[in-house]
Structures are given as C-alpha cells and as structure tokens.
Amino acid sequence: MENKGRSIDKSSEETFDFICTTCDGNGKIVEAVRYCIECSGYCCQSCTDIHKTFPTLKDHNLLDGSQGNQASNQPTSLPEFPTERCYLHKGQVVDMYCEKHDEVCCYTCIATLHKSCPEKSVMSIPDMINALFKLRDCKQIQSRVRDMMVSMETLGKSKDDKIKALKDVKNKEIEKALKFQKALESIIRNAGEATRNEIESKYKELEKEILQEKQDADGNKASLKESDDKLKKSEGNRAQRFVCTKIAEKKMNETDRQISKQKVRSTDDRQLAFTPNQSLLNYLNGLQHIGMIGVNTKKKTDLYKIKGSKDVNMKVKDDSETCDSEGCCLTFDNQLVVTDYSNNKLKLIDTNTMKVTNYCKLDSRPLCVFCINDHEVVVSCEDNKIQFVSYGNKMTPTRQIKTSHYCHGITTKDDKLYVTDCDSSLYIYDMSGNLLNTVSQDNHGNKLFSQSRHITFSENRDKMYVSDWSQGVVCFDDVGNYQSTFTDNDLKYTGRICVDGRGNIFVAGFGSNNVVQFNEDGEKNGVVIKQQDGLQYPQSVCFHQELNRLFVTLDGSDVLKMFELY
C-alpha cells in the first residue's frame, strides 16, 4: 500500500527527511512521497493525486525512491534536490554552488554573476551533494544559528525594556514641556492682563481730565448765565448795569483763559493707542519649539554588577604559541577584534557565538587595535609601525605608516591618529602619517607620562583619557590640553581603558588583577571585576553597550573573559 504521507504540527520537534514543498508553503508539514521534476519540488500523497487529476500536470515526471539520484546515500529514499528559490531570479531553484565565492545560487546567477568564475569551482548541488555535504558543518551552523537566535531574543527583550523605559521618559519630558508651556502661557496672560490694566488706567486718567474740563465748562456757563440775567435786570439802573457789565467782562476773560488752556493741552485730540511689540511677535513667529530637543545618553552613576561570565577561546588551528592579546576593540557592527602578539595575528570574534570567524597574519607583532570605519581597523605594531587592516569577507593587511618611535596605544578622532609610545609621549598624526603634534608636558613644562599606554575618548568626544602604567589615567580636553590625572589605591599598573557610553570609564589594573569603574570626572564608583572573578593580569578591555558585555583580554592566555553586567 502506498504511503499516504503523514503530517505533523509546525510546533512539533518531529520532522521528516522530505516534506511536501507546496504544503510547507501553506504552513503545513506533510511527509513527501514523490519528487516532481517539472515543479522542482516534493509532493505529499494528496499533491501527487492532484498531479494525476489535472490535465496540465499529468505529464509531469514524479520520482519515487527507486528513481533516486545516484548521489544519494540512501538508495531507497526520495531523490535529494534543493527546493529553495532564488531571491534574485524568482522561480529558479537554488541548485548550483560556486566554490570560489562559497555561495549557493541558481543557474541564471551562475550564467550572469559567476560567469568569470573557474569552471571547476562551479558545480551542481544534486550531482555533488556527497562531496559537498558535511553533517558536522551543518550541525555547527545550526548550533550557531540557535545561539544567535538566543542572542537576538535577549537583545529583543532588552530593546523591549528600553522602549518601555523610553516611553516613560517620553511621557515625563512631555509633562515637562507642558509645564513649561503653561509657564509661558501664564507669562503671556499676565503680560496681557497688565497691558489691559494699563490701558484702563490711561483711559481713567483721560476721562478724569475730560470730565473736569466739562465740569469747568458747565460752571462757566452757569456763571455767564448769571451775568446775563443780572444785565437784563439792571437795564434801568446804569450804575448797577455798569457793575454787572464789568463783572460779566471779567467772567468772560476767565472763561477765555480756561478755553485757551484747554486748547494748549489738546485733551480732545488725545486718544488711547496700543502698539504691539513687533519684535516679540517676530520672535514668536520664528519660534519652532519652546525648548531644545535632543537625545541625551542617560548617565549611569552606580556601580555595575556581574550577571554572568564566559571564557572565550581565541586560539585557531595554526597558532603555534599561547595567545597573548594586548588590545581589543568592537567593530561598527559590534564584532570583537583582538590582537595576538605571540602568533602575529589579528582575529575577529563573533560576539553572538563567541567564536573566531576570521583572522589574518601580520608581518610584525600587533599590540593595540581600533576600528576606523565599517570595513577597516588600525593596528599598532612593535617595530614602530601602524598597520591598516580591512575586515570584510576576508581580513587583509593593507597600507602601513612607519614612525620614528615605538607604537603602543592607538585610536582615531576627526581623521587624526593618536598613538602612545609606551614612554613619555602621545603623538598625533593625520591619516596619511604626517606628524601634527607631540604631547609630553603640561602648560608648566611638567612631564605628563612615565609610561603612556592606552587612549580613549569620552562619549561626546570632548575629553581624551590616556592610561599611564604607574600614574593612572591622564585626562585632556579634546584638543590635547592637560586637565587632570586620577588614580586609586585599588588600581595597580594601569592597562587598557574604555568607556561605557553612559558617563563611565573602565580601567584595567594589570597588577591589581581587577577592573575599576570611574566616572568621566575621575571619581571612583568602585571595583567592577576582581581577581576572584577570574582575572589574572588583565591587559585590555572593551564594552558592548547594547548587550552590557565587558570583554577583557588576559596576559599569556588562550581565552578572553566576557562579563555580562547589569
């Protein structure tokens, strides 16, 4: 009896050697019983029956186990063919492999994108599957995929937490903005009310003057009427008429004087007038926000604590000596680059799988390393040399800069190279290797370094820190002017330093076997990692801000330490 093809739930851990391609596309896992050459896919019993039913599918070649390809290790199984479709050439099956580029693709990709590749490096996957497939490699990749999935899940959860915290901060900042807006509205409201009160006050002053003038006019009118009445009554008495005439004349003169005064004061011509503050209006019209809006890095003021740790093996097959890393840094995509002084190598470590994924041999012993851009790092080397290395698909040494001094700590800022000599100086070069400045003394001519080591900049790049083997950490402003030196009794033989992006500095104590946390002003928060946490002669440190991971390389050790902090 023919196998009808079993089905299982997508969430089940169970699987089949071959699953129906069509059903898989519909979200179902069903065991395949045939392979269709024309469809380039596997079919379950139901899909096989459909092939026999529809006229357009009847002539398709359906292969079973007895017709399996000779490359298969299981003669009774279904033939082994890829079913993945090319993302560039839709519909084409990914059934070709280019050994030169270590890339799987479709036939059209081979004909167009890989036409210059040697013929012997291009092969058919079904024909060469026995030679190509290595179960161990597959399991290793699958393990790495799952490790990376866990890392991404952890990262996703941390991002969810950050979004929640960010939303809380957003609401608080909006409340602050609303409070400030209300304060501004209150000021405008009070100024408007004061303006209205002032208009009212001016109105009352003018009204009072006008009412007084009206009252004077009414009084003069009554007085003049009285004189007119008396003149009428004295028509038969010339003596009385004379007196009344003179009195009336006097009153008329007084009235004329009052009228003249009113004309001089021009009370009737005076009007209230409000003139808007045009400069204020223009300022407000040009105002887009009521404050500065920016993204500030939240400062961490308390001491980090260890959540967990892991030993990361950085030894590769052709290392002949025990590894010895004096420097490490993170790339722009947060991969870890470490120097290996003993084996003359630069190594790239995947921070998700914690495994070496790439490395290159250098012609001199590497000391410290710093990432310049998304494809290049710069390395200080023992023989007075600065080496540039690209770290794309393959790590490759490129150009070099020869100097007249020993090169140890190295970093870059604003297209300038900052290099220490493990002695008394800090050198500043342009990216072509031209010496721009040498820093060795403060403004009073005092010697700054006894043994200058590593260099880092603060998060906003306005401060530069240089570790000194015996003096601690020497602090400069962003143009190289000396500011201060700080150290602590918990710190002995200062090694590498790095910042956390939240206002803190991690300083490795080579002789004290610890990592000490300072703030950017040089105040100690405490000892983050101690000797009992597994530190023995720490040489360099770098911090993964997204995952809160501190990487520490050790003197003469094949492993580096990864500490998860919180």
Phi, psi and omega in degrees: 000139182289146176290123182282347179089107180281157177232151178224164179286146181302327184279354183288148176283342180291153178211172178242157176297320180227131179241153181295124183295315182295313181295323178299322177293338179262011176086015179241142176256111182231136182294134179274147178238349180216161172237128180262119182294315184292323180277346184054047180201165180270152183232138170280181182297320180297316179290328175296317178298321178298320177301324182281343185270315185278132182303322183289344182254351187299326185273002179292145179274112179256115182265142174246193184297328182289344181250024182297154179290147186296340180288342183291140176280349182239093186302331183271354180276173175291155177300147184263109178228144173291150176240355180294138180261145181290132180284342178272316183246089186305135179094336179281138180276139176280093184230016180237154181225130175255112183291326182299316181262359183050055188220136174266146183198183179264175182297323180294322176300317179300317184288334185251308186272338184240023184293337180269356180287146179303141184300324183289343179271353180255129184212157177278128182297313180300324182286330187246020188297327180296322181281328185276321189279128175231113184302322181298317179297318180298316180293323178296315179297316180298320178296318179294321178299316181292321176299317181293324177298318178297317179298319180292325177294317177298317179296319179299318179295320179295325178291322176300317178297320181292322179295318178298313179296321180296320179296319178298316179296319179303313181298320179295318181291325176295319176300319178297318180295319179295320178297317179293321178299316179296324177296317178295318179298322178296320178296314179297317180298314180295320178295321178295318179295320178297322178295315179297320178295322179294320177298316179298319180295315179296322178298316182294324177297312180294319180299318181298317180295316182294318178297323178295318179295322177295318179297320177297318180296320179294320179295318178295322179297315180295320180293318179294323179294321178299317179296322180295319180295319181293323178296322178295317184288339185260023184295329181268352183241099185296325180296313179295320181298321180298314181298314182295327180294316181294320178296317179296321179297320179295317180295324179294321178295319177297319179295320178298319179297319179295319179296321179296318178300317181296323178295322179294316181287337177049046181301322183292339180271348182280131180232150173288140180215129175255121179252113181299149175283093187294324179296322176294318179297317179296320179296315181293324178296328180272000183274119177266328179225162178260014178183173177280135179243123181210177176246109181258144175281126180293125180283136176257121185254347180262171184279134174296153175234155182277125176267325180185171180212162180209141173273129180249119181280123180249012180279138175245170190305315187267016172289126180263343182237163172296136183295153179209099184258118177264352182209150175208158177202165175258142176280178181297332177260023173063036168265153186262127175252128179233146173270149175233094184300317186293326184253010179054046185227156170243130188234145179248127183243129176288121184282355174271312181269345182059041179230150177290123181251345183197152175197164176216155178270138177248158183273002175210164187287124181276146180246289182239162185216148177214139181276127182269314183210196186281006178215005187215141173237162177237138188234133172272135184238160191294326186268053176056042187226146173247123185247130174264139182224129173273147184229044178285233177297331180221134178286126186222123173296137180243247186274166181228156171235124176268137179240174180260010184220166176294140181248125180234264179294146182210140173203175179225155174198130177051048178059032174234143176262132177247122187226133174262160183248011181060027181218247190246006189222160170237128183250141179241123181240159164277175186288351176267353178099011177277127182288124181259324185197154174232128181248120180216345182227155174276186184294344180259007177085010179279144180293132184270324188237148167255329176200087183293134187241268188252162185228141170209162178246154176293169186302315180269011171065021180261358176225144177242136180241131177237122178281143179235133188309320184246342185262344182107234182237127179259127186252136178233162169280182188288350178252004174100012177276130182296136178243308184195171173228134178225150177205189180200157180295337179283353186249125179226126183058085186289127178256229185286152177230152174207165180249159182260358182079004181231024176092016181235157179237131173263128181237123180276129175260103183297316182277335180266357177053051181206175171234124184253139180256124175243159167272176186291348176266004177088010178272132184282131172271330179147182178269119182280310184234134184244173180301322180291349175274002176108012180270129175221105182058064177292135183253316183220156179223148168209152191241130175268102188294323183295318185258002182054047180247132177252122178261134182229122174268150185242152179291127175057051182219141176282348181245151168245159183260135172245121179248126172273124184248160173214000000 
